[in-house]
C-alpha cells in the first residue's frame, strides 16, 4: 500500500516471516522501516493485534523520519505529545486502510 508522509511517498507491505529481511543474528523483526527506500515491511504470521501494534510502531518511525524528527537520543514529554497530537490521525487512518487490505 502506498501513502504519503510530508510529501514523501512510502510503501507498506507484508513480508513473509521466513525472508532473511525479517530475521537477523539478533533475532526476528516484527516490522522494519527502511528510510532510504521509504519502505515499511510487516512480518506475516503475527496475530491481528500484534500486526496492528507493529504497523503503528513502524508508522511512527516513518513519520518521525519524514518530518525530520529522527536521530535524537531522547525527546522530552512535550515534544512527544506535540508530535503525536499533530500526526496521530494520519497514522491511525493509514493503519486502518492497511489492516483492511
Biopython code that builds the backbone (N, CA, C, O; Angstrom):
import numpy as np
from Bio.PDB.StructureBuilder import StructureBuilder

atoms = [
    (1, "UNK", "N", (0.845, -1.172, 0.000)),
    (1, "UNK", "CA", (0.000, 0.000, 0.000)),
    (1, "UNK", "C", (0.891, 1.236, 0.000)),
    (1, "UNK", "O", (1.861, 1.310, 0.754)),
    (2, "UNK", "N", (0.563, 2.191, -0.837)),
    (2, "UNK", "CA", (1.325, 3.437, -0.910)),
    (2, "UNK", "C", (0.611, 4.527, -0.111)),
    (2, "UNK", "O", (-0.618, 4.566, -0.045)),
    (3, "UNK", "N", (1.410, 5.414, 0.495)),
    (3, "UNK", "CA", (0.865, 6.560, 1.214)),
    (3, "UNK", "C", (1.928, 7.647, 1.252)),
    (3, "UNK", "O", (3.093, 7.406, 0.937)),
    (4, "UNK", "N", (1.513, 8.836, 1.640)),
    (4, "UNK", "CA", (2.443, 9.960, 1.738)),
    (4, "UNK", "C", (2.563, 10.421, 3.180)),
    (4, "UNK", "O", (1.594, 10.432, 3.938)),
    (5, "UNK", "N", (3.782, 10.801, 3.532)),
    (5, "UNK", "CA", (4.062, 11.435, 4.818)),
    (5, "UNK", "C", (4.961, 12.621, 4.509)),
    (5, "UNK", "O", (6.108, 12.444, 4.097)),
    (6, "UNK", "N", (4.450, 13.820, 4.705)),
    (6, "UNK", "CA", (5.194, 15.050, 4.423)),
    (6, "UNK", "C", (5.760, 15.051, 2.998)),
    (6, "UNK", "O", (6.937, 15.337, 2.781)),
    (7, "UNK", "N", (4.901, 14.726, 2.043)),
    (7, "UNK", "CA", (5.235, 14.694, 0.610)),
    (7, "UNK", "C", (6.239, 13.625, 0.221)),
    (7, "UNK", "O", (6.715, 13.634, -0.915)),
    (8, "UNK", "N", (6.580, 12.711, 1.105)),
    (8, "UNK", "CA", (7.411, 11.560, 0.753)),
    (8, "UNK", "C", (6.483, 10.369, 0.523)),
    (8, "UNK", "O", (5.607, 10.092, 1.342)),
    (9, "UNK", "N", (6.675, 9.677, -0.580)),
    (9, "UNK", "CA", (5.856, 8.509, -0.883)),
    (9, "UNK", "C", (6.488, 7.271, -0.266)),
    (9, "UNK", "O", (7.657, 6.965, -0.500)),
    (10, "UNK", "N", (5.694, 6.573, 0.522)),
    (10, "UNK", "CA", (6.139, 5.371, 1.219)),
    (10, "UNK", "C", (5.323, 4.175, 0.752)),
    (10, "UNK", "O", (4.210, 4.329, 0.248)),
    (11, "UNK", "N", (5.880, 2.995, 0.921)),
    (11, "UNK", "CA", (5.197, 1.727, 0.676)),
    (11, "UNK", "C", (5.195, 0.927, 1.962)),
    (11, "UNK", "O", (6.204, 0.863, 2.664)),
    (12, "UNK", "N", (4.066, 0.319, 2.269)),
    (12, "UNK", "CA", (3.986, -0.596, 3.408)),
    (12, "UNK", "C", (3.384, -1.901, 2.905)),
    (12, "UNK", "O", (2.325, -1.906, 2.278)),
    (13, "UNK", "N", (4.066, -3.001, 3.184)),
    (13, "UNK", "CA", (3.629, -4.305, 2.692)),
    (13, "UNK", "C", (3.939, -5.386, 3.715)),
    (13, "UNK", "O", (4.809, -5.233, 4.573)),
    (14, "UNK", "N", (3.201, -6.480, 3.596)),
    (14, "UNK", "CA", (3.530, -7.665, 4.367)),
    (14, "UNK", "C", (4.717, -8.364, 3.722)),
    (14, "UNK", "O", (4.850, -8.372, 2.498)),
    (15, "UNK", "N", (5.581, -8.952, 4.550)),
    (15, "UNK", "CA", (6.730, -9.714, 4.078)),
    (15, "UNK", "C", (6.693, -11.072, 4.770)),
    (15, "UNK", "O", (6.460, -11.158, 5.976)),
    (16, "UNK", "N", (6.922, -12.122, 4.004)),
    (16, "UNK", "CA", (6.914, -13.472, 4.545)),
    (16, "UNK", "C", (7.853, -13.573, 5.733)),
    (16, "UNK", "O", (8.984, -13.089, 5.687)),
    (17, "UNK", "N", (7.385, -14.195, 6.779)),
    (17, "UNK", "CA", (8.163, -14.300, 8.018)),
    (17, "UNK", "C", (9.470, -15.061, 7.840)),
    (17, "UNK", "O", (10.371, -14.942, 8.671)),
    (18, "UNK", "N", (9.584, -15.839, 6.771)),
    (18, "UNK", "CA", (10.804, -16.608, 6.531)),
    (18, "UNK", "C", (11.871, -15.826, 5.769)),
    (18, "UNK", "O", (13.010, -16.283, 5.672)),
    (19, "UNK", "N", (11.534, -14.678, 5.237)),
    (19, "UNK", "CA", (12.502, -13.877, 4.473)),
    (19, "UNK", "C", (13.643, -13.437, 5.372)),
    (19, "UNK", "O", (13.442, -13.129, 6.547)),
    (20, "UNK", "N", (14.834, -13.412, 4.813)),
    (20, "UNK", "CA", (16.011, -13.004, 5.594)),
    (20, "UNK", "C", (15.881, -11.574, 6.096)),
    (20, "UNK", "O", (16.441, -11.226, 7.136)),
    (21, "UNK", "N", (15.136, -10.735, 5.356)),
    (21, "UNK", "CA", (14.919, -9.346, 5.774)),
    (21, "UNK", "C", (14.305, -9.270, 7.170)),
    (21, "UNK", "O", (14.600, -8.351, 7.934)),
    (22, "UNK", "N", (13.456, -10.234, 7.498)),
    (22, "UNK", "CA", (12.730, -10.200, 8.762)),
    (22, "UNK", "C", (13.415, -11.009, 9.864)),
    (22, "UNK", "O", (12.859, -11.193, 10.947)),
    (23, "UNK", "N", (14.613, -11.485, 9.582)),
    (23, "UNK", "CA", (15.374, -12.271, 10.556)),
    (23, "UNK", "C", (16.820, -11.804, 10.558)),
    (23, "UNK", "O", (17.381, -11.493, 9.507)),
    (24, "UNK", "N", (17.419, -11.757, 11.733)),
    (24, "UNK", "CA", (18.819, -11.349, 11.828)),
    (24, "UNK", "C", (19.519, -12.210, 12.871)),
    (24, "UNK", "O", (18.898, -13.050, 13.524)),
    (25, "UNK", "N", (20.799, -11.991, 13.014)),
    (25, "UNK", "CA", (21.554, -12.722, 14.036)),
    (25, "UNK", "C", (21.064, -12.391, 15.442)),
    (25, "UNK", "O", (21.218, -13.190, 16.366)),
    (26, "UNK", "N", (20.471, -11.200, 15.595)),
    (26, "UNK", "CA", (19.994, -10.751, 16.907)),
    (26, "UNK", "C", (18.554, -11.169, 17.188)),
    (26, "UNK", "O", (18.025, -10.866, 18.258)),
    (27, "UNK", "N", (17.919, -11.850, 16.261)),
    (27, "UNK", "CA", (16.536, -12.254, 16.455)),
    (27, "UNK", "C", (15.696, -11.917, 15.249)),
    (27, "UNK", "O", (16.213, -11.727, 14.148)),
    (28, "UNK", "N", (14.399, -11.845, 15.461)),
    (28, "UNK", "CA", (13.497, -11.558, 14.351)),
    (28, "UNK", "C", (12.887, -10.174, 14.500)),
    (28, "UNK", "O", (12.787, -9.628, 15.599)),
    (29, "UNK", "N", (12.483, -9.622, 13.358)),
    (29, "UNK", "CA", (11.807, -8.329, 13.336)),
    (29, "UNK", "C", (10.322, -8.558, 13.096)),
    (29, "UNK", "O", (9.941, -9.347, 12.231)),
    (30, "UNK", "N", (9.493, -7.873, 13.853)),
    (30, "UNK", "CA", (8.060, -7.868, 13.561)),
    (30, "UNK", "C", (7.785, -6.895, 12.427)),
    (30, "UNK", "O", (6.903, -7.125, 11.599)),
    (31, "UNK", "N", (8.548, -5.804, 12.394)),
    (31, "UNK", "CA", (8.423, -4.803, 11.347)),
    (31, "UNK", "C", (9.762, -4.137, 11.120)),
    (31, "UNK", "O", (10.649, -4.181, 11.973)),
    (32, "UNK", "N", (9.897, -3.517, 9.955)),
    (32, "UNK", "CA", (11.151, -2.866, 9.611)),
    (32, "UNK", "C", (10.858, -1.654, 8.741)),
    (32, "UNK", "O", (10.138, -1.760, 7.748)),
    (33, "UNK", "N", (11.411, -0.501, 9.108)),
    (33, "UNK", "CA", (11.271, 0.723, 8.325)),
    (33, "UNK", "C", (12.615, 1.048, 7.697)),
    (33, "UNK", "O", (13.612, 1.234, 8.394)),
    (34, "UNK", "N", (12.631, 1.114, 6.370)),
    (34, "UNK", "CA", (13.841, 1.426, 5.622)),
    (34, "UNK", "C", (13.712, 2.851, 5.088)),
    (34, "UNK", "O", (12.927, 3.121, 4.179)),
    (35, "UNK", "N", (14.502, 3.757, 5.672)),
    (35, "UNK", "CA", (14.375, 5.175, 5.342)),
    (35, "UNK", "C", (14.793, 5.484, 3.911)),
    (35, "UNK", "O", (14.099, 6.231, 3.222)),
    (36, "UNK", "N", (15.896, 4.938, 3.454)),
    (36, "UNK", "CA", (16.413, 5.283, 2.135)),
    (36, "UNK", "C", (15.437, 4.891, 1.022)),
    (36, "UNK", "O", (15.227, 5.656, 0.080)),
    (37, "UNK", "N", (14.850, 3.718, 1.131)),
    (37, "UNK", "CA", (13.910, 3.268, 0.099)),
    (37, "UNK", "C", (12.467, 3.635, 0.422)),
    (37, "UNK", "O", (11.565, 3.382, -0.376)),
    (38, "UNK", "N", (12.250, 4.232, 1.592)),
    (38, "UNK", "CA", (10.919, 4.649, 2.039)),
    (38, "UNK", "C", (9.945, 3.463, 1.979)),
    (38, "UNK", "O", (8.879, 3.528, 1.367)),
    (39, "UNK", "N", (10.359, 2.392, 2.637)),
    (39, "UNK", "CA", (9.605, 1.149, 2.617)),
    (39, "UNK", "C", (9.443, 0.613, 4.037)),
    (39, "UNK", "O", (10.382, 0.614, 4.833)),
    (40, "UNK", "N", (8.228, 0.157, 4.330)),
    (40, "UNK", "CA", (7.935, -0.480, 5.610)),
    (40, "UNK", "C", (7.529, -1.920, 5.330)),
    (40, "UNK", "O", (6.664, -2.182, 4.494)),
    (41, "UNK", "N", (8.159, -2.846, 6.037)),
    (41, "UNK", "CA", (7.838, -4.266, 5.910)),
    (41, "UNK", "C", (7.239, -4.752, 7.223)),
    (41, "UNK", "O", (7.767, -4.477, 8.301)),
    (42, "UNK", "N", (6.131, -5.477, 7.116)),
    (42, "UNK", "CA", (5.452, -6.037, 8.281)),
    (42, "UNK", "C", (5.467, -7.559, 8.155)),
    (42, "UNK", "O", (5.047, -8.110, 7.137)),
    (43, "UNK", "N", (5.941, -8.213, 9.169)),
    (43, "UNK", "CA", (6.082, -9.673, 9.182)),
    (43, "UNK", "C", (4.716, -10.350, 9.128)),
    (43, "UNK", "O", (3.799, -9.956, 9.848)),
    (44, "UNK", "N", (4.579, -11.357, 8.286)),
    (44, "UNK", "CA", (3.362, -12.169, 8.284)),
    (44, "UNK", "C", (3.417, -13.133, 9.465)),
    (44, "UNK", "O", (4.474, -13.350, 10.057)),
    (45, "UNK", "N", (2.266, -13.706, 9.797)),
    (45, "UNK", "CA", (2.225, -14.724, 10.839)),
    (45, "UNK", "C", (2.003, -14.196, 12.240)),
    (45, "UNK", "O", (1.969, -14.973, 13.194)),
    (46, "UNK", "N", (1.849, -12.879, 12.382)),
    (46, "UNK", "CA", (1.565, -12.299, 13.697)),
    (46, "UNK", "C", (0.061, -12.290, 13.933)),
    (46, "UNK", "O", (-0.718, -12.339, 12.981)),
    (47, "UNK", "N", (-0.349, -12.230, 15.182)),
    (47, "UNK", "CA", (-1.775, -12.076, 15.476)),
    (47, "UNK", "C", (-2.246, -10.727, 14.940)),
    (47, "UNK", "O", (-1.437, -9.839, 14.670)),
    (48, "UNK", "N", (-3.553, -10.584, 14.791)),
    (48, "UNK", "CA", (-4.114, -9.319, 14.308)),
    (48, "UNK", "C", (-3.704, -8.168, 15.226)),
    (48, "UNK", "O", (-3.350, -7.087, 14.754)),
    (49, "UNK", "N", (-3.753, -8.402, 16.527)),
    (49, "UNK", "CA", (-3.414, -7.358, 17.499)),
    (49, "UNK", "C", (-1.934, -6.974, 17.415)),
    (49, "UNK", "O", (-1.585, -5.795, 17.460)),
    (50, "UNK", "N", (-1.072, -7.987, 17.291)),
    (50, "UNK", "CA", (0.363, -7.712, 17.197)),
    (50, "UNK", "C", (0.698, -7.041, 15.868)),
    (50, "UNK", "O", (1.568, -6.171, 15.815)),
    (51, "UNK", "N", (0.013, -7.437, 14.798)),
    (51, "UNK", "CA", (0.218, -6.797, 13.494)),
    (51, "UNK", "C", (-0.144, -5.326, 13.580)),
    (51, "UNK", "O", (0.617, -4.469, 13.129)),
    (52, "UNK", "N", (-1.295, -5.030, 14.153)),
    (52, "UNK", "CA", (-1.742, -3.636, 14.272)),
    (52, "UNK", "C", (-0.748, -2.810, 15.091)),
    (52, "UNK", "O", (-0.389, -1.699, 14.701)),
    (53, "UNK", "N", (-0.313, -3.348, 16.211)),
    (53, "UNK", "CA", (0.656, -2.642, 17.052)),
    (53, "UNK", "C", (1.965, -2.407, 16.291)),
    (53, "UNK", "O", (2.575, -1.344, 16.407)),
    (54, "UNK", "N", (2.385, -3.394, 15.522)),
    (54, "UNK", "CA", (3.622, -3.275, 14.745)),
    (54, "UNK", "C", (3.477, -2.241, 13.639)),
    (54, "UNK", "O", (4.393, -1.451, 13.409)),
    (55, "UNK", "N", (2.342, -2.232, 12.952)),
    (55, "UNK", "CA", (2.100, -1.235, 11.900)),
    (55, "UNK", "C", (2.192, 0.168, 12.493)),
    (55, "UNK", "O", (2.868, 1.031, 11.934)),
    (56, "UNK", "N", (1.532, 0.400, 13.602)),
    (56, "UNK", "CA", (1.572, 1.719, 14.239)),
    (56, "UNK", "C", (3.002, 2.069, 14.641)),
    (56, "UNK", "O", (3.450, 3.193, 14.415)),
    (57, "UNK", "N", (3.718, 1.124, 15.229)),
    (57, "UNK", "CA", (5.106, 1.353, 15.645)),
    (57, "UNK", "C", (5.963, 1.776, 14.450)),
    (57, "UNK", "O", (6.709, 2.752, 14.534)),
    (58, "UNK", "N", (5.857, 1.046, 13.347)),
    (58, "UNK", "CA", (6.673, 1.366, 12.167)),
    (58, "UNK", "C", (6.236, 2.681, 11.524)),
    (58, "UNK", "O", (7.075, 3.421, 11.010)),
    (59, "UNK", "N", (4.947, 2.980, 11.547)),
    (59, "UNK", "CA", (4.483, 4.265, 11.008)),
    (59, "UNK", "C", (5.013, 5.437, 11.827)),
    (59, "UNK", "O", (5.299, 6.497, 11.272)),
    (60, "UNK", "N", (5.146, 5.261, 13.126)),
    (60, "UNK", "CA", (5.736, 6.329, 13.941)),
    (60, "UNK", "C", (7.181, 6.559, 13.520)),
    (60, "UNK", "O", (7.606, 7.708, 13.399)),
    (61, "UNK", "N", (7.955, 5.484, 13.292)),
    (61, "UNK", "CA", (9.317, 5.652, 12.759)),
    (61, "UNK", "C", (9.279, 6.432, 11.448)),
    (61, "UNK", "O", (10.053, 7.369, 11.252)),
    (62, "UNK", "N", (8.382, 6.042, 10.561)),
    (62, "UNK", "CA", (8.237, 6.689, 9.257)),
    (62, "UNK", "C", (7.936, 8.178, 9.404)),
    (62, "UNK", "O", (8.577, 9.006, 8.757)),
    (63, "UNK", "N", (6.975, 8.520, 10.238)),
    (63, "UNK", "CA", (6.588, 9.921, 10.405)),
    (63, "UNK", "C", (7.689, 10.726, 11.087)),
    (63, "UNK", "O", (7.930, 11.875, 10.718)),
    (64, "UNK", "N", (8.352, 10.148, 12.063)),
    (64, "UNK", "CA", (9.476, 10.850, 12.695)),
    (64, "UNK", "C", (10.531, 11.196, 11.653)),
    (64, "UNK", "O", (11.021, 12.325, 11.612)),
    (65, "UNK", "N", (10.879, 10.231, 10.812)),
    (65, "UNK", "CA", (11.868, 10.469, 9.760)),
    (65, "UNK", "C", (11.363, 11.498, 8.753)),
    (65, "UNK", "O", (12.080, 12.438, 8.412)),
    (66, "UNK", "N", (10.141, 11.325, 8.280)),
    (66, "UNK", "CA", (9.590, 12.182, 7.228)),
    (66, "UNK", "C", (9.469, 13.637, 7.656)),
    (66, "UNK", "O", (9.553, 14.542, 6.826)),
    (67, "UNK", "N", (9.275, 13.859, 8.934)),
    (67, "UNK", "CA", (9.135, 15.224, 9.432)),
    (67, "UNK", "C", (10.402, 15.711, 10.126)),
    (67, "UNK", "O", (10.374, 16.705, 10.852)),
    (68, "UNK", "N", (11.508, 15.011, 9.903)),
    (68, "UNK", "CA", (12.809, 15.478, 10.379)),
    (68, "UNK", "C", (13.051, 15.333, 11.861)),
    (68, "UNK", "O", (13.915, 16.010, 12.419)),
    (69, "UNK", "N", (12.301, 14.462, 12.507)),
    (69, "UNK", "CA", (12.465, 14.259, 13.944)),
    (69, "UNK", "C", (13.076, 12.872, 14.153)),
    (69, "UNK", "O", (12.433, 11.971, 14.692)),
    (70, "UNK", "N", (14.317, 12.721, 13.721)),
    (70, "UNK", "CA", (14.976, 11.421, 13.864)),
    (70, "UNK", "C", (16.428, 11.643, 14.261)),
    (70, "UNK", "O", (16.972, 12.736, 14.105)),
    (71, "UNK", "N", (17.032, 10.604, 14.766)),
    (71, "UNK", "CA", (18.425, 10.702, 15.164)),
    (71, "UNK", "C", (18.638, 11.296, 16.543)),
    (71, "UNK", "O", (19.778, 11.487, 16.966)),
    (72, "UNK", "N", (17.559, 11.589, 17.246)),
    (72, "UNK", "CA", (17.674, 12.124, 18.597)),
    (72, "UNK", "C", (17.769, 10.966, 19.580)),
    (72, "UNK", "O", (17.124, 9.934, 19.398)),
    (73, "UNK", "N", (18.561, 11.138, 20.603)),
    (73, "UNK", "CA", (18.641, 10.089, 21.614)),
    (73, "UNK", "C", (17.476, 10.170, 22.585)),
    (73, "UNK", "O", (17.115, 9.175, 23.214)),
    (74, "UNK", "N", (16.885, 11.353, 22.709)),
    (74, "UNK", "CA", (15.724, 11.467, 23.584)),
    (74, "UNK", "C", (14.893, 12.680, 23.192)),
    (74, "UNK", "O", (15.407, 13.674, 22.677)),
    (75, "UNK", "N", (13.612, 12.571, 23.447)),
    (75, "UNK", "CA", (12.681, 13.679, 23.276)),
    (75, "UNK", "C", (12.015, 13.897, 24.623)),
    (75, "UNK", "O", (11.790, 12.948, 25.374)),
    (76, "UNK", "N", (11.699, 15.153, 24.928)),
    (76, "UNK", "CA", (11.002, 15.371, 26.190)),
    (76, "UNK", "C", (9.507, 15.105, 26.011)),
    (76, "UNK", "O", (9.026, 14.947, 24.889)),
    (77, "UNK", "N", (8.799, 15.059, 27.098)),
    (77, "UNK", "CA", (7.385, 14.699, 27.070)),
    (77, "UNK", "C", (6.567, 15.635, 26.192)),
    (77, "UNK", "O", (5.696, 15.176, 25.453)),
    (78, "UNK", "N", (6.827, 16.931, 26.255)),
    (78, "UNK", "CA", (6.083, 17.895, 25.443)),
    (78, "UNK", "C", (6.317, 17.664, 23.954)),
    (78, "UNK", "O", (5.380, 17.752, 23.162)),
    (79, "UNK", "N", (7.547, 17.372, 23.569)),
    (79, "UNK", "CA", (7.847, 17.112, 22.163)),
    (79, "UNK", "C", (7.105, 15.872, 21.664)),
    (79, "UNK", "O", (6.559, 15.866, 20.561)),
    (80, "UNK", "N", (7.091, 14.838, 22.477)),
    (80, "UNK", "CA", (6.380, 13.615, 22.104)),
    (80, "UNK", "C", (4.888, 13.897, 21.974)),
    (80, "UNK", "O", (4.260, 13.474, 21.004)),
    (81, "UNK", "N", (4.317, 14.605, 22.937)),
    (81, "UNK", "CA", (2.886, 14.927, 22.904)),
    (81, "UNK", "C", (2.540, 15.803, 21.705)),
    (81, "UNK", "O", (1.505, 15.599, 21.071)),
    (82, "UNK", "N", (3.383, 16.765, 21.391)),
    (82, "UNK", "CA", (3.149, 17.611, 20.222)),
    (82, "UNK", "C", (3.184, 16.798, 18.936)),
    (82, "UNK", "O", (2.330, 16.972, 18.067)),
    (83, "UNK", "N", (4.157, 15.919, 18.814)),
    (83, "UNK", "CA", (4.267, 15.094, 17.611)),
    (83, "UNK", "C", (3.054, 14.179, 17.468)),
    (83, "UNK", "O", (2.453, 14.103, 16.397)),
    (84, "UNK", "N", (2.701, 13.494, 18.531)),
    (84, "UNK", "CA", (1.555, 12.590, 18.490)),
    (84, "UNK", "C", (0.277, 13.371, 18.184)),
    (84, "UNK", "O", (-0.538, 12.929, 17.375)),
    (85, "UNK", "N", (0.099, 14.511, 18.815)),
    (85, "UNK", "CA", (-1.080, 15.333, 18.564)),
    (85, "UNK", "C", (-1.184, 15.791, 17.123)),
    (85, "UNK", "O", (-2.285, 15.926, 16.589)),
    (86, "UNK", "N", (-0.056, 16.029, 16.497)),
    (86, "UNK", "CA", (-0.040, 16.504, 15.111)),
    (86, "UNK", "C", (-0.251, 15.392, 14.091)),
    (86, "UNK", "O", (-0.771, 15.652, 13.005)),
    (87, "UNK", "N", (0.134, 14.171, 14.408)),
    (87, "UNK", "CA", (0.174, 13.130, 13.380)),
    (87, "UNK", "C", (-0.628, 11.868, 13.678)),
    (87, "UNK", "O", (-0.701, 10.981, 12.827)),
    (88, "UNK", "N", (-1.221, 11.763, 14.841)),
    (88, "UNK", "CA", (-1.914, 10.531, 15.211)),
    (88, "UNK", "C", (-3.072, 10.195, 14.277)),
    (88, "UNK", "O", (-3.252, 9.029, 13.925)),
    (89, "UNK", "N", (-3.859, 11.184, 13.870)),
    (89, "UNK", "CA", (-4.999, 10.913, 12.986)),
    (89, "UNK", "C", (-4.550, 10.262, 11.685)),
    (89, "UNK", "O", (-5.153, 9.289, 11.234)),
    (90, "UNK", "N", (-3.497, 10.795, 11.084)),
    (90, "UNK", "CA", (-2.990, 10.250, 9.814)),
    (90, "UNK", "C", (-2.432, 8.842, 10.025)),
    (90, "UNK", "O", (-2.680, 7.950, 9.214)),
    (91, "UNK", "N", (-1.687, 8.639, 11.099)),
    (91, "UNK", "CA", (-1.140, 7.313, 11.396)),
    (91, "UNK", "C", (-2.282, 6.314, 11.594)),
    (91, "UNK", "O", (-2.209, 5.187, 11.105)),
    (92, "UNK", "N", (-3.322, 6.715, 12.298)),
    (92, "UNK", "CA", (-4.483, 5.857, 12.513)),
    (92, "UNK", "C", (-5.165, 5.525, 11.187)),
    (92, "UNK", "O", (-5.500, 4.367, 10.940)),
    (93, "UNK", "N", (-5.372, 6.526, 10.333)),
    (93, "UNK", "CA", (-6.023, 6.310, 9.036)),
    (93, "UNK", "C", (-5.246, 5.319, 8.173)),
    (93, "UNK", "O", (-5.835, 4.418, 7.577)),
    (94, "UNK", "N", (-3.932, 5.484, 8.106)),
    (94, "UNK", "CA", (-3.101, 4.569, 7.314)),
    (94, "UNK", "C", (-3.176, 3.161, 7.895)),
    (94, "UNK", "O", (-3.273, 2.185, 7.152)),
    (95, "UNK", "N", (-3.131, 3.054, 9.217)),
    (95, "UNK", "CA", (-3.223, 1.746, 9.875)),
    (95, "UNK", "C", (-4.535, 1.057, 9.522)),
    (95, "UNK", "O", (-4.540, -0.126, 9.182)),
    (96, "UNK", "N", (-5.636, 1.778, 9.599)),
    (96, "UNK", "CA", (-6.946, 1.202, 9.287)),
    (96, "UNK", "C", (-7.005, 0.707, 7.848)),
    (96, "UNK", "O", (-7.489, -0.396, 7.595)),
    (97, "UNK", "N", (-6.520, 1.503, 6.910)),
    (97, "UNK", "CA", (-6.532, 1.100, 5.495)),
    (97, "UNK", "C", (-5.670, -0.134, 5.275)),
    (97, "UNK", "O", (-6.071, -1.050, 4.556)),
    (98, "UNK", "N", (-4.496, -0.167, 5.883)),
    (98, "UNK", "CA", (-3.598, -1.308, 5.713)),
    (98, "UNK", "C", (-4.203, -2.574, 6.315)),
    (98, "UNK", "O", (-4.125, -3.643, 5.709)),
    (99, "UNK", "N", (-4.795, -2.468, 7.481)),
    (99, "UNK", "CA", (-5.358, -3.642, 8.152)),
    (99, "UNK", "C", (-6.552, -4.211, 7.378)),
    (99, "UNK", "O", (-6.807, -5.414, 7.436)),
    (100, "UNK", "N", (-7.281, -3.360, 6.658)),
    (100, "UNK", "CA", (-8.427, -3.826, 5.869)),
    (100, "UNK", "C", (-7.982, -4.491, 4.573)),
    (100, "UNK", "O", (-8.756, -5.194, 3.924)),
    (101, "UNK", "N", (-6.717, -4.256, 4.204)),
    (101, "UNK", "CA", (-6.177, -4.879, 2.994)),
    (101, "UNK", "C", (-6.466, -4.050, 1.820)),
    (101, "UNK", "O", (-6.090, -4.408, 0.704)),
]
sb = StructureBuilder()
sb.init_structure("model")
sb.init_model(0)
sb.init_chain("A")
sb.init_seg("    ")
for serial, (resi, resn, name, xyz) in enumerate(atoms, 1):
    if name == "N":
        sb.init_residue(resn, " ", resi, " ")
    sb.init_atom(name, np.array(xyz, "f"), 0.0, 1.0, " ", f" {name:<3s}", serial, name[0])
structure = sb.get_structure()
